[in-house]
């Protein structure tokens, strides 16, 4: 069991009151993060050594969705726990995106969908759910 805290970055891409969410493939492998297959999540992932938070956000979004993001803001930070795992998850908002949306990692996500903030899917990845709830609370 690792006793190391890891840093994760979740990105909420906002476009006309909609956010982009990916469906985590129900047979996906555990990549070392918070493991919740068959859930809907915001794009994001683990921060790498010598990488800034915003560079991580840009890299992860590009790797997962093929989109380039801009107009970034650090929104918040939370702790995420799962048996033998502890992540400090940094929430980043992206207000601009460019490019053609694609499923870039089909072994992790099987689709990307734009959801209205008032019509979200029912099973949302726990770290993404915290981000969305905090965002909605502040923007009521």
LOLOVEX-360632 format. One line per field, with one value per residue (C-alpha): x, y, z; residue number from 1; residue in one letter. Coordinates in Angstrom, 2 decimals, padded with zeros to 5 digits. Each point is the difference from the previous one (the first is absolute). Layout:
// residues N
east c(X; ...)
north c(Y; ...)
up c(Z; ...)
num c(NUM; ...)
residuo c(A; ...)
***
This chain:
// residues 140
east c(000.00; 001.41; 000.01; 000.49; -002.48; -000.43; -001.23; -002.87; -001.42; -003.63; -001.10; -003.47; -000.28; -002.95; -001.77; -003.40; -001.11; 001.17; 002.94; 001.93; -000.07; 001.43; -001.47; 002.57; -000.02; -001.61; 002.84; 002.81; 003.14; 000.99; 002.66; 000.84; -002.51; -003.35; -001.52; -003.69; -000.70; -003.33; -000.24; -000.03; 002.97; 001.56; 003.26; 003.14; 002.69; 003.18; 002.44; 003.51; 003.31; 001.17; -003.43; -002.08; -003.64; -001.24; 002.40; -001.33; -003.57; 000.87; 001.91; -002.65; -002.83; 001.98; 000.94; -003.59; -002.14; 002.27; -001.15; 002.28; -001.20; 000.61; -001.28; 000.78; -000.76; 000.88; -003.38; 000.65; 001.82; -001.41; 001.21; -001.16; 000.39; -000.45; 001.42; 003.79; -000.24; 000.13; -000.17; 000.05; -002.17; 000.31; -003.03; 000.65; -002.61; 000.58; -002.18; 001.38; 000.59; 001.11; 000.34; -001.98; -001.37; 001.11; 000.29; 003.81; 000.30; -002.71; 001.40; -001.02; -002.97; -002.42; -001.70; 000.04; -003.30; -000.94; -002.47; -002.09; 000.78; -003.66; -000.17; 003.03; 000.37; -000.90; 003.29; 002.77; 003.59; 000.43; 002.81; -001.97; -003.20; 001.74; 001.23; -003.42; -001.81; 002.42; -000.30; -003.81; -000.13; 002.15; -001.81; -003.61)
north c(000.00; 003.35; 002.74; 002.76; 002.74; 000.56; 003.06; -000.23; 002.73; 000.06; 002.38; 001.41; 001.26; 002.38; 000.90; 001.77; -001.53; -003.45; -002.04; -002.78; -003.40; -003.33; -003.40; -002.20; -003.32; -002.58; -002.50; 002.55; -000.88; 001.66; 002.55; 000.91; 002.81; -000.07; -003.07; 000.29; -001.68; 000.59; 003.57; 003.39; 002.25; 003.29; -000.30; -000.05; -002.13; -000.14; 002.90; -000.92; 001.03; 003.48; 000.72; 003.00; -000.47; 001.83; -001.87; -003.24; 001.12; 000.81; -003.27; -002.23; 001.61; -000.31; -003.64; -000.98; 002.14; 001.46; 003.49; 002.93; 002.11; 003.58; 002.72; -002.19; 000.66; -002.03; -000.41; -002.11; -002.85; -003.06; -003.26; -003.22; -003.30; -003.61; -003.10; 000.41; 003.18; 003.68; 002.69; 003.75; 000.94; 003.47; 001.29; 002.08; 001.79; 000.47; 002.58; -000.48; -003.10; -000.65; -003.09; -003.07; -001.99; -003.64; -003.02; -000.17; -002.72; -002.57; -002.34; 002.63; 001.94; -001.25; 003.34; 003.75; 001.86; 003.64; 000.15; 002.94; 000.93; -000.62; -003.42; -001.96; -003.79; -002.02; -001.75; 002.59; -000.84; 001.10; 002.56; 001.54; 000.04; 002.04; 002.49; 000.38; 000.37; 002.71; 001.80; -000.10; 001.15; 003.06; 000.81; -000.36)
up c(000.00; -001.06; 002.60; -002.56; -000.76; -003.72; -001.85; -002.44; -002.21; -001.14; -002.76; -000.47; -003.57; -000.05; -003.22; 000.10; 003.33; -001.10; 001.25; -001.70; 001.68; -001.02; 000.72; 001.73; -001.79; 002.29; -000.56; 000.29; 001.88; 003.27; -000.99; 003.58; 000.44; 001.75; -001.64; -000.93; -003.37; -001.77; 001.34; -001.71; 000.67; -000.93; -001.93; 002.12; 001.50; 002.02; 000.07; -001.13; 001.56; -001.17; -001.52; 001.06; 000.96; -003.08; -002.30; 001.48; -000.69; -003.62; -000.52; 001.54; -001.97; -003.24; 000.73; 000.82; -002.30; -002.72; 001.08; 000.75; 002.91; 001.08; 002.35; 003.00; 003.66; 003.07; 001.69; 003.08; 001.69; 001.81; 001.50; -001.68; 001.83; -000.97; 001.72; -000.06; -002.13; 000.88; -002.66; 000.32; -002.96; -001.48; -001.87; -003.11; -002.11; -003.72; -001.73; -003.51; -002.08; -003.56; -002.15; -000.97; 002.92; -000.15; 002.27; 000.23; 002.67; -000.80; 002.65; 002.60; -001.43; -002.61; -000.71; 000.70; 000.36; 000.67; 002.91; 001.08; 003.60; 000.85; -001.71; 001.18; -000.16; 003.08; 000.82; 000.16; 000.96; 003.64; -000.57; -002.90; 002.08; 002.72; -002.60; -001.64; 003.34; 001.17; -003.33; 000.07; 003.63; -000.72; -003.26; 001.20)
num c(1; 2; 3; 4; 5; 6; 7; 8; 9; 10; 11; 12; 13; 14; 15; 16; 17; 18; 19; 20; 21; 22; 23; 24; 25; 26; 27; 28; 29; 30; 31; 32; 33; 34; 35; 36; 37; 38; 39; 40; 41; 42; 43; 44; 45; 46; 47; 48; 49; 50; 51; 52; 53; 54; 55; 56; 57; 58; 59; 60; 61; 62; 63; 64; 65; 66; 67; 68; 69; 70; 71; 72; 73; 74; 75; 76; 77; 78; 79; 80; 81; 82; 83; 84; 85; 86; 87; 88; 89; 90; 91; 92; 93; 94; 95; 96; 97; 98; 99; 100; 101; 102; 103; 104; 105; 106; 107; 108; 109; 110; 111; 112; 113; 114; 115; 116; 117; 118; 119; 120; 121; 122; 123; 124; 125; 126; 127; 128; 129; 130; 131; 132; 133; 134; 135; 136; 137; 138; 139; 140)
residuo c(X; X; X; X; X; X; X; X; X; X; X; X; X; X; X; X; X; X; X; X; X; X; X; X; X; X; X; X; X; X; X; X; X; X; X; X; X; X; X; X; X; X; X; X; X; X; X; X; X; X; X; X; X; X; X; X; X; X; X; X; X; X; X; X; X; X; X; X; X; X; X; X; X; X; X; X; X; X; X; X; X; X; X; X; X; X; X; X; X; X; X; X; X; X; X; X; X; X; X; X; X; X; X; X; X; X; X; X; X; X; X; X; X; X; X; X; X; X; X; X; X; X; X; X; X; X; X; X; X; X; X; X; X; X; X; X; X; X; X; X)
***
